[in-house]
Amino acid sequence: MTPSTLPEGLHPETLAVREATARSHWGEHSEALYLTSSFVQTDCESAARRFANEEPGYTYTRTANPTVASFERRLAAMEGTECAVATSTGMSAILLMALTLLKNGDHVVASQSMFGSTLKLLGSEMARFGVETSFVSQTDVQAWKAAIRPNTRLLFAETPTNPLGDLCDIAALAEVAHARGLLLAVDNSFCSPVLQRPAELGADLVVYSGTKILEGQGRVMAGAVCGSTALVDKVMGTFMRSAGLNLSPFNAWVVLKGLETLGLRVRAQSAAALELAQWLERHPEVAHVHYSGLASHPQHDLAMRQQGGLGGPVLAFDVVGHDAQQLRAKAFHIIDSTRVCSITANLGDVKTTITHPASTSHGRLSEQQRQAAGIGQGLIRVSVGLEHLDDLKADLLRGLDTLA
Ligand SMILES: *Cc1c(COP(=O)(O)O)cnc(C)c1O
């Protein structure tokens, strides 16, 4: 393989299409897909050295694969971290982080408004292994600080949240974490490195669901953890050899190609989301629009600073209504009346998706957990894609203008 000979100091846009394009002797222009579970060794001596990590070279895809490595290097370059390790899904990235950093008796401080499965994984599954998590307010830095105990190991934030777009102040949380010798991890699935690079703001680890905006076209699942060589390569990479949470080379290739158009997609979808949010704010059947790109958002200034001046593709809005039953019926009517938007849970896709969080992504939570996360029955989430905005507005009006 011919290694890349890129100059130093390239911009993220350039890295997105140029980083980690190691070519085989065929000189292919598009990145090769090494869809193989193992690699043929030339002789026993060399195989022994490779398996002992004494000589570079591929052996088995659970240990390393060139296509997966390309995705890892490109994502790390865009994120501004030393390295990245790819995983099969976003949840397996979070599991990898939990299993490598935490042990029985450890404590985690995390936001109560995180992704539903993250709340379950930390709050229920990891609790069975003696890891306790305190869930605190997304936005209140003092609450994070107050929840730290002598056995706390990790602060884990996700910003902005799904679906309300509430922010954590990453730099402030990094300061809190580092003052106590703790690690800060940030789930950056919503923003991607195009809008937000948590490591530059002090985060030690950046966690991804690559399934969402990184991939961008709703085809495959993927995940990653980005950070230092010491933590991500040495600790997590070594663990992966035993644990097998690996990303398939095929899926790695799809996400790798997705990264090439990431900047264009995120900027176009963010601009469309802002326009749609402003338009929804003026509709009489809309009680509130949750979008950090709006001037009305309580953390708008922080969002503009932290997210490169954009709000991302995901917005949510509450319909007008009196009680939970009526709110749910109205939300269902608006969603079921759409003919262009897809009723599906994925987000960050070039196809606009629409969901009812209280009965889907957050359906497994207790009513109390949902209330704490601010997810009402009248809430609708829209992840804005690349369709013409007039068609999306007309699609939402089909339901908004025919409410009983
Ligand atoms: C979807 C999502 C995850 C989980 O990722 P999967 O790829 O679905 O496993 C984690 N965090 C956030 C913020 C997400 O949106």
The ligand as a MOL file (V3000), in Angstrom:
LIG
                    3D

  0  0  0     0  0            999 V3000
M  V30 BEGIN CTAB
M  V30 COUNTS 15 15 0 0 0
M  V30 BEGIN ATOM
M  V30 1 C -28.3640 7.2170 17.7980 0
M  V30 2 C -27.5480 7.7540 18.8880 0
M  V30 3 C -26.7330 6.9020 19.6450 0
M  V30 4 C -26.7020 5.4000 19.4150 0
M  V30 5 O -26.1510 5.1130 18.1720 0
M  V30 6 P -26.5070 3.7780 17.3460 0
M  V30 7 O -25.6040 3.8850 16.1750 0
M  V30 8 O -27.9550 3.8390 17.0180 0
M  V30 9 O -26.1810 2.6400 18.2230 0
M  V30 10 C -25.9570 7.4560 20.6390 0
M  V30 11 N -25.9790 8.7680 20.8820 0
M  V30 12 C -26.7480 9.6210 20.1760 0
M  V30 13 C -26.7050 11.0690 20.4910 0
M  V30 14 C -27.5650 9.1540 19.1550 0
M  V30 15 O -28.3320 9.9940 18.4640 0
M  V30 END ATOM
M  V30 BEGIN BOND
M  V30 1 1 1 2
M  V30 2 1 2 3
M  V30 3 2 2 14
M  V30 4 1 3 4
M  V30 5 2 3 10
M  V30 6 1 4 5
M  V30 7 1 5 6
M  V30 8 2 6 7
M  V30 9 1 6 8
M  V30 10 1 6 9
M  V30 11 1 10 11
M  V30 12 2 11 12
M  V30 13 1 12 13
M  V30 14 1 12 14
M  V30 15 1 14 15
M  V30 END BOND
M  V30 END CTAB
M  END
